[in-house]
Amino acid sequence: MKPRPFGSLWGGPILMAVLTTTGLATALVSDTWGDWWSWVGLGVPVAVMGWYGWPRSPSAATAPAARSQPQPPANKAGANAKPL
């Protein structure tokens, strides 16, 4: 397996941490412009979590492929039967 660069793996989480930290700090100590930045700094991570946490339905392109896969044969003797 090819190792991934540090930035592609940790870039997003570090960016969310910086936004959250600066949003919290400016909400505590600033006024006017700090109010706006705190909304942005705290709102963007919440929006990103909402985007990735929203349940998705399978797309139309993958739905027919999922239905066309063969199913294993049913065991007629029952689930607890021992093989001969």
mmCIF file as gemmi writes it, N, C-alpha and C atoms, coordinates in Angstrom:
data_model
loop_
_atom_site.group_PDB
_atom_site.id
_atom_site.type_symbol
_atom_site.label_atom_id
_atom_site.label_alt_id
_atom_site.label_comp_id
_atom_site.label_asym_id
_atom_site.label_entity_id
_atom_site.label_seq_id
_atom_site.pdbx_PDB_ins_code
_atom_site.Cartn_x
_atom_site.Cartn_y
_atom_site.Cartn_z
_atom_site.occupancy
_atom_site.B_iso_or_equiv
_atom_site.pdbx_formal_charge
_atom_site.auth_seq_id
_atom_site.auth_asym_id
_atom_site.pdbx_PDB_model_num
ATOM 1 N N . MET Axp A 1 ? 0.846 -1.174 0 1 0 ? 1 A 1
ATOM 2 C CA . MET Axp A 1 ? 0 0 0 1 0 ? 1 A 1
ATOM 3 C C . MET Axp A 1 ? 0.892 1.238 0 1 0 ? 1 A 1
ATOM 4 N N . LYS Axp A 2 ? 0.53 2.182 -0.835 1 0 ? 2 A 1
ATOM 5 C CA . LYS Axp A 2 ? 1.308 3.413 -0.977 1 0 ? 2 A 1
ATOM 6 C C . LYS Axp A 2 ? 0.963 4.369 0.172 1 0 ? 2 A 1
ATOM 7 N N . PRO Axp A 3 ? 1.974 4.906 0.874 1 0 ? 3 A 1
ATOM 8 C CA . PRO Axp A 3 ? 1.675 5.84 1.967 1 0 ? 3 A 1
ATOM 9 C C . PRO Axp A 3 ? 1.102 7.148 1.437 1 0 ? 3 A 1
ATOM 10 N N . ARG Axp A 4 ? 0.121 7.684 2.174 1 0 ? 4 A 1
ATOM 11 C CA . ARG Axp A 4 ? -0.506 8.942 1.781 1 0 ? 4 A 1
ATOM 12 C C . ARG Axp A 4 ? 0.247 10.106 2.404 1 0 ? 4 A 1
ATOM 13 N N . PRO Axp A 5 ? 0.307 11.224 1.703 1 0 ? 5 A 1
ATOM 14 C CA . PRO Axp A 5 ? 0.959 12.403 2.278 1 0 ? 5 A 1
ATOM 15 C C . PRO Axp A 5 ? 0.211 12.9 3.516 1 0 ? 5 A 1
ATOM 16 N N . PHE Axp A 6 ? 0.948 13.552 4.391 1 0 ? 6 A 1
ATOM 17 C CA . PHE Axp A 6 ? 0.397 14.038 5.653 1 0 ? 6 A 1
ATOM 18 C C . PHE Axp A 6 ? -0.775 14.985 5.425 1 0 ? 6 A 1
ATOM 19 N N . GLY Axp A 7 ? -0.641 15.899 4.486 1 0 ? 7 A 1
ATOM 20 C CA . GLY Axp A 7 ? -1.671 16.91 4.25 1 0 ? 7 A 1
ATOM 21 C C . GLY Axp A 7 ? -2.987 16.338 3.764 1 0 ? 7 A 1
ATOM 22 N N . SER Axp A 8 ? -2.941 15.305 2.925 1 0 ? 8 A 1
ATOM 23 C CA . SER Axp A 8 ? -4.199 14.747 2.421 1 0 ? 8 A 1
ATOM 24 C C . SER Axp A 8 ? -4.937 13.97 3.502 1 0 ? 8 A 1
ATOM 25 N N . LEU Axp A 9 ? -4.231 13.462 4.484 1 0 ? 9 A 1
ATOM 26 C CA . LEU Axp A 9 ? -4.882 12.715 5.556 1 0 ? 9 A 1
ATOM 27 C C . LEU Axp A 9 ? -5.356 13.631 6.68 1 0 ? 9 A 1
ATOM 28 N N . TRP Axp A 10 ? -4.517 14.564 7.108 1 0 ? 10 A 1
ATOM 29 C CA . TRP Axp A 10 ? -4.816 15.389 8.279 1 0 ? 10 A 1
ATOM 30 C C . TRP Axp A 10 ? -5.217 16.821 7.962 1 0 ? 10 A 1
ATOM 31 N N . GLY Axp A 11 ? -5.232 17.212 6.69 1 0 ? 11 A 1
ATOM 32 C CA . GLY Axp A 11 ? -5.554 18.588 6.324 1 0 ? 11 A 1
ATOM 33 C C . GLY Axp A 11 ? -6.944 19.018 6.77 1 0 ? 11 A 1
ATOM 34 N N . GLY Axp A 12 ? -7.94 18.206 6.489 1 0 ? 12 A 1
ATOM 35 C CA . GLY Axp A 12 ? -9.319 18.542 6.86 1 0 ? 12 A 1
ATOM 36 C C . GLY Axp A 12 ? -9.533 18.635 8.361 1 0 ? 12 A 1
ATOM 37 N N . PRO Axp A 13 ? -9.12 17.628 9.138 1 0 ? 13 A 1
ATOM 38 C CA . PRO Axp A 13 ? -9.298 17.721 10.581 1 0 ? 13 A 1
ATOM 39 C C . PRO Axp A 13 ? -8.541 18.886 11.223 1 0 ? 13 A 1
ATOM 40 N N . ILE Axp A 14 ? -7.339 19.192 10.715 1 0 ? 14 A 1
ATOM 41 C CA . ILE Axp A 14 ? -6.589 20.321 11.267 1 0 ? 14 A 1
ATOM 42 C C . ILE Axp A 14 ? -7.294 21.635 10.942 1 0 ? 14 A 1
ATOM 43 N N . LEU Axp A 15 ? -7.815 21.767 9.727 1 0 ? 15 A 1
ATOM 44 C CA . LEU Axp A 15 ? -8.561 22.969 9.351 1 0 ? 15 A 1
ATOM 45 C C . LEU Axp A 15 ? -9.805 23.138 10.228 1 0 ? 15 A 1
ATOM 46 N N . MET Axp A 16 ? -10.535 22.059 10.481 1 0 ? 16 A 1
ATOM 47 C CA . MET Axp A 16 ? -11.723 22.14 11.341 1 0 ? 16 A 1
ATOM 48 C C . MET Axp A 16 ? -11.334 22.514 12.776 1 0 ? 16 A 1
ATOM 49 N N . ALA Axp A 17 ? -10.205 22.005 13.253 1 0 ? 17 A 1
ATOM 50 C CA . ALA Axp A 17 ? -9.744 22.344 14.599 1 0 ? 17 A 1
ATOM 51 C C . ALA Axp A 17 ? -9.366 23.813 14.698 1 0 ? 17 A 1
ATOM 52 N N . VAL Axp A 18 ? -8.683 24.333 13.683 1 0 ? 18 A 1
ATOM 53 C CA . VAL Axp A 18 ? -8.295 25.75 13.688 1 0 ? 18 A 1
ATOM 54 C C . VAL Axp A 18 ? -9.531 26.639 13.637 1 0 ? 18 A 1
ATOM 55 N N . LEU Axp A 19 ? -10.486 26.311 12.77 1 0 ? 19 A 1
ATOM 56 C CA . LEU Axp A 19 ? -11.72 27.096 12.695 1 0 ? 19 A 1
ATOM 57 C C . LEU Axp A 19 ? -12.468 27.087 14.027 1 0 ? 19 A 1
ATOM 58 N N . THR Axp A 20 ? -12.59 25.931 14.647 1 0 ? 20 A 1
ATOM 59 C CA . THR Axp A 20 ? -13.301 25.824 15.914 1 0 ? 20 A 1
ATOM 60 C C . THR Axp A 20 ? -12.593 26.593 17.021 1 0 ? 20 A 1
ATOM 61 N N . THR Axp A 21 ? -11.28 26.448 17.103 1 0 ? 21 A 1
ATOM 62 C CA . THR Axp A 21 ? -10.518 27.121 18.156 1 0 ? 21 A 1
ATOM 63 C C . THR Axp A 21 ? -10.577 28.638 18.005 1 0 ? 21 A 1
ATOM 64 N N . THR Axp A 22 ? -10.371 29.127 16.789 1 0 ? 22 A 1
ATOM 65 C CA . THR Axp A 22 ? -10.415 30.582 16.607 1 0 ? 22 A 1
ATOM 66 C C . THR Axp A 22 ? -11.837 31.113 16.778 1 0 ? 22 A 1
ATOM 67 N N . GLY Axp A 23 ? -12.832 30.344 16.376 1 0 ? 23 A 1
ATOM 68 C CA . GLY Axp A 23 ? -14.218 30.758 16.579 1 0 ? 23 A 1
ATOM 69 C C . GLY Axp A 23 ? -14.57 30.86 18.047 1 0 ? 23 A 1
ATOM 70 N N . LEU Axp A 24 ? -14.141 29.89 18.84 1 0 ? 24 A 1
ATOM 71 C CA . LEU Axp A 24 ? -14.399 29.938 20.281 1 0 ? 24 A 1
ATOM 72 C C . LEU Axp A 24 ? -13.659 31.089 20.951 1 0 ? 24 A 1
ATOM 73 N N . ALA Axp A 25 ? -12.391 31.273 20.579 1 0 ? 25 A 1
ATOM 74 C CA . ALA Axp A 25 ? -11.601 32.343 21.199 1 0 ? 25 A 1
ATOM 75 C C . ALA Axp A 25 ? -12.161 33.72 20.872 1 0 ? 25 A 1
ATOM 76 N N . THR Axp A 26 ? -12.516 33.953 19.612 1 0 ? 26 A 1
ATOM 77 C CA . THR Axp A 26 ? -13.042 35.27 19.265 1 0 ? 26 A 1
ATOM 78 C C . THR Axp A 26 ? -14.431 35.497 19.851 1 0 ? 26 A 1
ATOM 79 N N . ALA Axp A 27 ? -15.202 34.443 20.038 1 0 ? 27 A 1
ATOM 80 C CA . ALA Axp A 27 ? -16.515 34.602 20.672 1 0 ? 27 A 1
ATOM 81 C C . ALA Axp A 27 ? -16.364 35.049 22.124 1 0 ? 27 A 1
ATOM 82 N N . LEU Axp A 28 ? -15.279 34.644 22.76 1 0 ? 28 A 1
ATOM 83 C CA . LEU Axp A 28 ? -15.074 34.996 24.166 1 0 ? 28 A 1
ATOM 84 C C . LEU Axp A 28 ? -14.476 36.384 24.359 1 0 ? 28 A 1
ATOM 85 N N . VAL Axp A 29 ? -13.598 36.812 23.463 1 0 ? 29 A 1
ATOM 86 C CA . VAL Axp A 29 ? -12.843 38.035 23.738 1 0 ? 29 A 1
ATOM 87 C C . VAL Axp A 29 ? -13.097 39.194 22.782 1 0 ? 29 A 1
ATOM 88 N N . SER Axp A 30 ? -13.825 39.017 21.691 1 0 ? 30 A 1
ATOM 89 C CA . SER Axp A 30 ? -13.992 40.089 20.712 1 0 ? 30 A 1
ATOM 90 C C . SER Axp A 30 ? -15.434 40.562 20.642 1 0 ? 30 A 1
ATOM 91 N N . ASP Axp A 31 ? -15.572 41.682 19.961 1 0 ? 31 A 1
ATOM 92 C CA . ASP Axp A 31 ? -16.892 42.231 19.7 1 0 ? 31 A 1
ATOM 93 C C . ASP Axp A 31 ? -16.949 42.638 18.239 1 0 ? 31 A 1
ATOM 94 N N . THR Axp A 32 ? -18.085 42.91 17.708 1 0 ? 32 A 1
ATOM 95 C CA . THR Axp A 32 ? -18.371 43.293 16.317 1 0 ? 32 A 1
ATOM 96 C C . THR Axp A 32 ? -17.783 42.298 15.319 1 0 ? 32 A 1
ATOM 97 N N . TRP Axp A 33 ? -16.546 42.505 14.808 1 0 ? 33 A 1
ATOM 98 C CA . TRP Axp A 33 ? -15.983 41.588 13.824 1 0 ? 33 A 1
ATOM 99 C C . TRP Axp A 33 ? -15.798 40.2 14.422 1 0 ? 33 A 1
ATOM 100 N N . GLY Axp A 34 ? -15.508 40.134 15.72 1 0 ? 34 A 1
ATOM 101 C CA . GLY Axp A 34 ? -15.341 38.839 16.384 1 0 ? 34 A 1
ATOM 102 C C . GLY Axp A 34 ? -16.634 38.049 16.433 1 0 ? 34 A 1
ATOM 103 N N . ASP Axp A 35 ? -17.762 38.757 16.524 1 0 ? 35 A 1
ATOM 104 C CA . ASP Axp A 35 ? -19.046 38.06 16.495 1 0 ? 35 A 1
ATOM 105 C C . ASP Axp A 35 ? -19.253 37.381 15.15 1 0 ? 35 A 1
ATOM 106 N N . TRP Axp A 36 ? -18.909 38.086 14.08 1 0 ? 36 A 1
ATOM 107 C CA . TRP Axp A 36 ? -19.056 37.503 12.748 1 0 ? 36 A 1
ATOM 108 C C . TRP Axp A 36 ? -18.115 36.317 12.555 1 0 ? 36 A 1
ATOM 109 N N . TRP Axp A 37 ? -16.865 36.485 12.985 1 0 ? 37 A 1
ATOM 110 C CA . TRP Axp A 37 ? -15.907 35.385 12.804 1 0 ? 37 A 1
ATOM 111 C C . TRP Axp A 37 ? -16.287 34.18 13.651 1 0 ? 37 A 1
ATOM 112 N N . SER Axp A 38 ? -16.811 34.413 14.849 1 0 ? 38 A 1
ATOM 113 C CA . SER Axp A 38 ? -17.192 33.28 15.683 1 0 ? 38 A 1
ATOM 114 C C . SER Axp A 38 ? -18.33 32.487 15.04 1 0 ? 38 A 1
ATOM 115 N N . TRP Axp A 39 ? -19.266 33.175 14.38 1 0 ? 39 A 1
ATOM 116 C CA . TRP Axp A 39 ? -20.329 32.467 13.666 1 0 ? 39 A 1
ATOM 117 C C . TRP Axp A 39 ? -19.761 31.632 12.528 1 0 ? 39 A 1
ATOM 118 N N . VAL Axp A 40 ? -18.821 32.198 11.795 1 0 ? 40 A 1
ATOM 119 C CA . VAL Axp A 40 ? -18.213 31.462 10.684 1 0 ? 40 A 1
ATOM 120 C C . VAL Axp A 40 ? -17.356 30.312 11.219 1 0 ? 40 A 1
ATOM 121 N N . GLY Axp A 41 ? -16.504 30.629 12.189 1 0 ? 41 A 1
ATOM 122 C CA . GLY Axp A 41 ? -15.577 29.63 12.717 1 0 ? 41 A 1
ATOM 123 C C . GLY Axp A 41 ? -16.258 28.465 13.397 1 0 ? 41 A 1
ATOM 124 N N . LEU Axp A 42 ? -17.417 28.692 13.972 1 0 ? 42 A 1
ATOM 125 C CA . LEU Axp A 42 ? -18.143 27.599 14.616 1 0 ? 42 A 1
ATOM 126 C C . LEU Axp A 42 ? -19.207 26.998 13.701 1 0 ? 42 A 1
ATOM 127 N N . GLY Axp A 43 ? -19.684 27.759 12.739 1 0 ? 43 A 1
ATOM 128 C CA . GLY Axp A 43 ? -20.727 27.262 11.852 1 0 ? 43 A 1
ATOM 129 C C . GLY Axp A 43 ? -20.224 26.34 10.766 1 0 ? 43 A 1
ATOM 130 N N . VAL Axp A 44 ? -19.044 26.622 10.228 1 0 ? 44 A 1
ATOM 131 C CA . VAL Axp A 44 ? -18.506 25.794 9.145 1 0 ? 44 A 1
ATOM 132 C C . VAL Axp A 44 ? -18.254 24.357 9.608 1 0 ? 44 A 1
ATOM 133 N N . PRO Axp A 45 ? -17.599 24.118 10.75 1 0 ? 45 A 1
ATOM 134 C CA . PRO Axp A 45 ? -17.433 22.724 11.178 1 0 ? 45 A 1
ATOM 135 C C . PRO Axp A 45 ? -18.761 22.012 11.439 1 0 ? 45 A 1
ATOM 136 N N . VAL Axp A 46 ? -19.744 22.721 11.966 1 0 ? 46 A 1
ATOM 137 C CA . VAL Axp A 46 ? -21.054 22.103 12.199 1 0 ? 46 A 1
ATOM 138 C C . VAL Axp A 46 ? -21.706 21.753 10.862 1 0 ? 46 A 1
ATOM 139 N N . ALA Axp A 47 ? -21.595 22.646 9.877 1 0 ? 47 A 1
ATOM 140 C CA . ALA Axp A 47 ? -22.165 22.376 8.556 1 0 ? 47 A 1
ATOM 141 C C . ALA Axp A 47 ? -21.471 21.185 7.888 1 0 ? 47 A 1
ATOM 142 N N . VAL Axp A 48 ? -20.16 21.088 8.037 1 0 ? 48 A 1
ATOM 143 C CA . VAL Axp A 48 ? -19.418 19.965 7.451 1 0 ? 48 A 1
ATOM 144 C C . VAL Axp A 48 ? -19.835 18.656 8.117 1 0 ? 48 A 1
ATOM 145 N N . MET Axp A 49 ? -19.971 18.661 9.442 1 0 ? 49 A 1
ATOM 146 C CA . MET Axp A 49 ? -20.411 17.445 10.127 1 0 ? 49 A 1
ATOM 147 C C . MET Axp A 49 ? -21.824 17.059 9.714 1 0 ? 49 A 1
ATOM 148 N N . GLY Axp A 50 ? -22.692 18.049 9.537 1 0 ? 50 A 1
ATOM 149 C CA . GLY Axp A 50 ? -24.043 17.766 9.08 1 0 ? 50 A 1
ATOM 150 C C . GLY Axp A 50 ? -24.063 17.186 7.68 1 0 ? 50 A 1
ATOM 151 N N . TRP Axp A 51 ? -23.203 17.707 6.796 1 0 ? 51 A 1
ATOM 152 C CA . TRP Axp A 51 ? -23.135 17.218 5.424 1 0 ? 51 A 1
ATOM 153 C C . TRP Axp A 51 ? -22.707 15.754 5.377 1 0 ? 51 A 1
ATOM 154 N N . TYR Axp A 52 ? -21.657 15.421 6.122 1 0 ? 52 A 1
ATOM 155 C CA . TYR Axp A 52 ? -21.162 14.045 6.092 1 0 ? 52 A 1
ATOM 156 C C . TYR Axp A 52 ? -21.985 13.096 6.963 1 0 ? 52 A 1
ATOM 157 N N . GLY Axp A 53 ? -22.746 13.623 7.892 1 0 ? 53 A 1
ATOM 158 C CA . GLY Axp A 53 ? -23.559 12.772 8.743 1 0 ? 53 A 1
ATOM 159 C C . GLY Axp A 53 ? -24.964 12.524 8.223 1 0 ? 53 A 1
ATOM 160 N N . TRP Axp A 54 ? -25.374 13.272 7.179 1 0 ? 54 A 1
ATOM 161 C CA . TRP Axp A 54 ? -26.726 13.125 6.637 1 0 ? 54 A 1
ATOM 162 C C . TRP Axp A 54 ? -26.859 11.77 5.947 1 0 ? 54 A 1
ATOM 163 N N . PRO Axp A 55 ? -27.888 10.995 6.27 1 0 ? 55 A 1
ATOM 164 C CA . PRO Axp A 55 ? -28.042 9.684 5.619 1 0 ? 55 A 1
ATOM 165 C C . PRO Axp A 55 ? -28.348 9.849 4.131 1 0 ? 55 A 1
ATOM 166 N N . ARG Axp A 56 ? -27.703 9.058 3.323 1 0 ? 56 A 1
ATOM 167 C CA . ARG Axp A 56 ? -27.865 9.134 1.878 1 0 ? 56 A 1
ATOM 168 C C . ARG Axp A 56 ? -28.554 7.871 1.376 1 0 ? 56 A 1
ATOM 169 N N . SER Axp A 57 ? -29.382 8.019 0.377 1 0 ? 57 A 1
ATOM 170 C CA . SER Axp A 57 ? -29.968 6.852 -0.272 1 0 ? 57 A 1
ATOM 171 C C . SER Axp A 57 ? -29.055 6.443 -1.416 1 0 ? 57 A 1
ATOM 172 N N . PRO Axp A 58 ? -29.063 5.174 -1.788 1 0 ? 58 A 1
ATOM 173 C CA . PRO Axp A 58 ? -28.198 4.763 -2.9 1 0 ? 58 A 1
ATOM 174 C C . PRO Axp A 58 ? -28.607 5.479 -4.179 1 0 ? 58 A 1
ATOM 175 N N . SER Axp A 59 ? -27.633 5.832 -4.979 1 0 ? 59 A 1
ATOM 176 C CA . SER Axp A 59 ? -27.923 6.551 -6.218 1 0 ? 59 A 1
ATOM 177 C C . SER Axp A 59 ? -28.578 5.609 -7.225 1 0 ? 59 A 1
ATOM 178 N N . ALA Axp A 60 ? -29.225 6.188 -8.218 1 0 ? 60 A 1
ATOM 179 C CA . ALA Axp A 60 ? -29.925 5.394 -9.221 1 0 ? 60 A 1
ATOM 180 C C . ALA Axp A 60 ? -28.959 4.549 -10.042 1 0 ? 60 A 1
ATOM 181 N N . ALA Axp A 61 ? -27.729 5.003 -10.202 1 0 ? 61 A 1
ATOM 182 C CA . ALA Axp A 61 ? -26.758 4.254 -11.003 1 0 ? 61 A 1
ATOM 183 C C . ALA Axp A 61 ? -26.309 2.975 -10.298 1 0 ? 61 A 1
ATOM 184 N N . THR Axp A 62 ? -26.227 2.976 -8.978 1 0 ? 62 A 1
ATOM 185 C CA . THR Axp A 62 ? -25.754 1.789 -8.269 1 0 ? 62 A 1
ATOM 186 C C . THR Axp A 62 ? -26.891 0.892 -7.815 1 0 ? 62 A 1
ATOM 187 N N . ALA Axp A 63 ? -28.117 1.368 -7.781 1 0 ? 63 A 1
ATOM 188 C CA . ALA Axp A 63 ? -29.24 0.556 -7.295 1 0 ? 63 A 1
ATOM 189 C C . ALA Axp A 63 ? -29.498 -0.669 -8.168 1 0 ? 63 A 1
ATOM 190 N N . PRO Axp A 64 ? -29.554 -0.585 -9.514 1 0 ? 64 A 1
ATOM 191 C CA . PRO Axp A 64 ? -29.787 -1.8 -10.307 1 0 ? 64 A 1
ATOM 192 C C . PRO Axp A 64 ? -28.663 -2.813 -10.153 1 0 ? 64 A 1
ATOM 193 N N . ALA Axp A 65 ? -27.445 -2.367 -10.008 1 0 ? 65 A 1
ATOM 194 C CA . ALA Axp A 65 ? -26.32 -3.294 -9.854 1 0 ? 65 A 1
ATOM 195 C C . ALA Axp A 65 ? -26.435 -4.055 -8.546 1 0 ? 65 A 1
ATOM 196 N N . ALA Axp A 66 ? -26.923 -3.419 -7.512 1 0 ? 66 A 1
ATOM 197 C CA . ALA Axp A 66 ? -27.058 -4.094 -6.217 1 0 ? 66 A 1
ATOM 198 C C . ALA Axp A 66 ? -28.148 -5.155 -6.266 1 0 ? 66 A 1
ATOM 199 N N . ARG Axp A 67 ? -29.201 -4.921 -7.046 1 0 ? 67 A 1
ATOM 200 C CA . ARG Axp A 67 ? -30.289 -5.893 -7.12 1 0 ? 67 A 1
ATOM 201 C C . ARG Axp A 67 ? -29.943 -7.074 -8.011 1 0 ? 67 A 1
ATOM 202 N N . SER Axp A 68 ? -29.036 -6.903 -8.954 1 0 ? 68 A 1
ATOM 203 C CA . SER Axp A 68 ? -28.755 -7.962 -9.912 1 0 ? 68 A 1
ATOM 204 C C . SER Axp A 68 ? -27.715 -8.962 -9.415 1 0 ? 68 A 1
ATOM 205 N N . GLN Axp A 69 ? -27.19 -8.795 -8.213 1 0 ? 69 A 1
ATOM 206 C CA . GLN Axp A 69 ? -26.207 -9.729 -7.699 1 0 ? 69 A 1
ATOM 207 C C . GLN Axp A 69 ? -26.897 -11.031 -7.303 1 0 ? 69 A 1
ATOM 208 N N . PRO Axp A 70 ? -26.281 -12.177 -7.614 1 0 ? 70 A 1
ATOM 209 C CA . PRO Axp A 70 ? -26.913 -13.461 -7.29 1 0 ? 70 A 1
ATOM 210 C C . PRO Axp A 70 ? -26.985 -13.678 -5.784 1 0 ? 70 A 1
ATOM 211 N N . GLN Axp A 71 ? -28.048 -14.314 -5.363 1 0 ? 71 A 1
ATOM 212 C CA . GLN Axp A 71 ? -28.255 -14.627 -3.958 1 0 ? 71 A 1
ATOM 213 C C . GLN Axp A 71 ? -27.844 -16.074 -3.708 1 0 ? 71 A 1
ATOM 214 N N . PRO Axp A 72 ? -27.299 -16.372 -2.531 1 0 ? 72 A 1
ATOM 215 C CA . PRO Axp A 72 ? -26.938 -17.759 -2.231 1 0 ? 72 A 1
ATOM 216 C C . PRO Axp A 72 ? -28.203 -18.605 -2.106 1 0 ? 72 A 1
ATOM 217 N N . PRO Axp A 73 ? -28.123 -19.89 -2.443 1 0 ? 73 A 1
ATOM 218 C CA . PRO Axp A 73 ? -29.312 -20.744 -2.349 1 0 ? 73 A 1
ATOM 219 C C . PRO Axp A 73 ? -29.747 -20.899 -0.892 1 0 ? 73 A 1
ATOM 220 N N . ALA Axp A 74 ? -31.054 -20.97 -0.692 1 0 ? 74 A 1
ATOM 221 C CA . ALA Axp A 74 ? -31.604 -21.11 0.652 1 0 ? 74 A 1
ATOM 222 C C . ALA Axp A 74 ? -31.43 -22.54 1.127 1 0 ? 74 A 1
ATOM 223 N N . ASN Axp A 75 ? -31.141 -22.704 2.394 1 0 ? 75 A 1
ATOM 224 C CA . ASN Axp A 75 ? -30.981 -24.016 3.001 1 0 ? 75 A 1
ATOM 225 C C . ASN Axp A 75 ? -32.373 -24.547 3.327 1 0 ? 75 A 1
ATOM 226 N N . LYS Axp A 76 ? -32.793 -25.611 2.649 1 0 ? 76 A 1
ATOM 227 C CA . LYS Axp A 76 ? -34.143 -26.148 2.841 1 0 ? 76 A 1
ATOM 228 C C . LYS Axp A 76 ? -34.295 -26.922 4.139 1 0 ? 76 A 1
ATOM 229 N N . ALA Axp A 77 ? -33.195 -27.419 4.695 1 0 ? 77 A 1
ATOM 230 C CA . ALA Axp A 77 ? -33.277 -28.215 5.909 1 0 ? 77 A 1
ATOM 231 C C . ALA Axp A 77 ? -33.418 -27.357 7.151 1 0 ? 77 A 1
ATOM 232 N N . GLY Axp A 78 ? -33.167 -26.087 7.051 1 0 ? 78 A 1
ATOM 233 C CA . GLY Axp A 78 ? -33.261 -25.209 8.219 1 0 ? 78 A 1
ATOM 234 C C . GLY Axp A 78 ? -31.903 -24.657 8.577 1 0 ? 78 A 1
ATOM 235 N N . ALA Axp A 79 ? -31.916 -23.653 9.426 1 0 ? 79 A 1
ATOM 236 C CA . ALA Axp A 79 ? -30.685 -22.975 9.783 1 0 ? 79 A 1
ATOM 237 C C . ALA Axp A 79 ? -29.804 -23.796 10.695 1 0 ? 79 A 1
ATOM 238 N N . ASN Axp A 80 ? -30.388 -24.685 11.507 1 0 ? 80 A 1
ATOM 239 C CA . ASN Axp A 80 ? -29.616 -25.453 12.479 1 0 ? 80 A 1
ATOM 240 C C . ASN Axp A 80 ? -29.262 -26.86 12.017 1 0 ? 80 A 1
ATOM 241 N N . ALA Axp A 81 ? -29.56 -27.207 10.757 1 0 ? 81 A 1
ATOM 242 C CA . ALA Axp A 81 ? -29.285 -28.542 10.27 1 0 ? 81 A 1
ATOM 243 C C . ALA Axp A 81 ? -27.786 -28.742 10.063 1 0 ? 81 A 1
ATOM 244 N N . LYS Axp A 82 ? -27.314 -29.963 10.376 1 0 ? 82 A 1
ATOM 245 C CA . LYS Axp A 82 ? -25.909 -30.294 10.193 1 0 ? 82 A 1
ATOM 246 C C . LYS Axp A 82 ? -25.697 -30.89 8.812 1 0 ? 82 A 1
ATOM 247 N N . PRO Axp A 83 ? -24.579 -30.583 8.155 1 0 ? 83 A 1
ATOM 248 C CA . PRO Axp A 83 ? -24.332 -31.204 6.841 1 0 ? 83 A 1
ATOM 249 C C . PRO Axp A 83 ? -24.054 -32.695 6.996 1 0 ? 83 A 1
ATOM 250 N N . LEU Axp A 84 ? -24.347 -33.47 5.969 1 0 ? 84 A 1
ATOM 251 C CA . LEU Axp A 84 ? -24.16 -34.916 6.012 1 0 ? 84 A 1
ATOM 252 C C . LEU Axp A 84 ? -22.74 -35.311 5.781 1 0 ? 84 A 1
